[in-house]
Amino acid sequence: MHRALCLIADTLPQPGVAWALGGGVARWLRGFDVVPQDVDVDVPQEHERAVTRSLEGYQVSPPHHTDVPGWLSKIGHYELCGARVDICVDCEIRVGESHYVGCFSRYLDRIAFFPLGDRRLPVIPLEESLLVSLLMERWEKLQEITASPAFESSFDVACFRDRAAETNIPQRVLDRFLSLAL
């Protein structure tokens, strides 16, 4: 995983091209006790072509709309140094009446950079990852995240409430999560 992240860091950062790590790798970089299964890279649609061109030698399948229920985003699959890398273009999920759009413009100013050797990796805000898991009602993952010692120092409850209000996630689901988190 380490070699794959170094290769991503060396390959993707082009002037003006936005991307950020999400999922398990983002939590791992924040100090959560997690073994990432893959590398999730979020990319805004306007940068899809530049990112996919940078990684074309590693492509397993190009970004495409998936048949995963609720996923409206395009996801491309790559393999770098033995690690699966998923490029998610303009993350968008709809489950029932709930809707999440993880537009880069909404969290670009809150992307954090974490060191990996001499590299600095952009990581999406924890609150965005939580909203995706919450929308999909992945309670086991949410319990694992909130139980981690790294959670308290990483979680911004005010930011989470603001972003959650934009998603139409049912109040009962939010309340259940906040009872875990607080």
N, C-alpha and C positions, 0 to 999 in steps of 0.2 A: 504494500500500500504506500509506503514511504517513497519508493522509487516512482510510482505512478504520480503521486502528488508533486514531486519535484519536476517530472516531465511536463505535467500540466502547467505548473508555475512558469516553466521555461518556454513553453510553447504558446500559451494563450495571452499573456499580457502584451497586447499590442496597443500603441497609443490610440486612445479613444474607444477601445473595445471593452465593454462592461461584461463582467461575469462574476459569479460568487459561488462558493461551495455551500451546500446545504446537507441535510440529513445527518447520518451517523458520523461522517467525517467532520462536519461542523461541530457536533457535540464533542467529539474526540479532541479536536483542536482547542476547545474551551475547557478541557480538563475533565470531562465526563468519563467515567469508567465504562467505555463501550468499545467493542471491536467492530469497526465498520465492515459491512459486507460488500459495499461498493462505494463509488464516488459519485455524488450527485452534484452537477454543475448547473446552476440557473443562468440563463442567458436571455436578454431581451430580444424580441423578434428582429429588431433592426440590426442586431449583431450576429444573427444566426449564420449567415453566409460566411462571415470572416472566421467564426469559431469552427464551423464544420470544415472549411478549407484548411485551417491550421492542423486539424486532426484527421484529415482524410486518409492517411496511411494506416490509421488505427481503427477505422470504421468497420463495425459489424453490420449495422443497419442505419440508414440515414434517418434524420428526424422525420417522424411520421405521426399521424394521429393514431392513438392506440385504441384497443377495444376494452381497456380497463374502465369499468363503470365509473362515471363521474369525471374522468380525466378528459378535459377539452384541449389540453396542451399537446404540442408535438414533443415526442421523446426520441432521441437518437441513442444508439448503443455503440460503445467503443470498447476496445480492450488495450490497455496500456500496462506494460510490465506485469502481466498476469492479473491485473485488477479490472473489474468491470466498471466502466465509466458511463453514466447516463447523463446526457445533455438534455435538459428540460427547457424548452423554448416558451417563454412567457407563461409560467405556471398558472393554470386556471383549472379549477375543480368545481363541480356542481353536484351536490348530493341532496336530493329532495328539494326543499325550498332554500337550502343553504348554498351560498356561492362564495368562492374565494378566488380573487385575482391577485396574484403576487407580483404586480407590476413593479419593475425595478424603480420607476420614478417614485413610488411610495416609500421605498426603504433605502434608496441609494445613499442618502445622507447618514444612515445608521449602519452601513456595512462596516464591520470591524476587520482589522488585519491581524492575523496571527502568525508568529514566526514558525518556520520550518527550516532549520539550518540557517542559511544566509538569505532565505527567501521570505517574503511576506505574502500570505495567502488571504484573499478576500473571502469573508464568511458572512452569509446572510444573518440577519438578526434572529436570535433564538425565538422571539415571539412569532415570527413568520413560520418557522418549522412547527411550532406548537399549534398554530392555527390549522395547518394542513393535517396534522395528526388528529386534532380535535374534530375537524370537519368530517373526517373518515371514521370517527369514533374508535380510534385505536387506543383503547383504554390501557391495555397492558404496557404499550410503549410510553404513554403519558405518565403512568405510575412509576415506571422505571426512571424517566427523566426527572420528575419532581422529587423522587427519593434520593437523587444524587446530591452529594455535598456541593457540587459545582453549580447546582440549580440556583440556589439563593443569591449567589454573587452574579449570576448571568441574567436573571429574570427581571424585567421592568414591567411591573403590574400596570402602571398607568398607560404605558405604550400598548400593552396587550389589550387592555380594555378599549382603547381608541380604535385599534385595528380590528378587534372582534366586532365592534359596532358596525363596521363596514361590510361584514361578511354574511349577515342574516343567519348566523348560527343560532339555533333556538336557545332561549334563555335557560331552559332546564339543563342543556348540555354545558353552557358556560358556567352555570352555578355548580354543577358537578365537578367540573375541572377546577374552578377556583377553590372549592373545598379541599381538593388534593394539594393545590399549589400554595395556599396561604396558611 
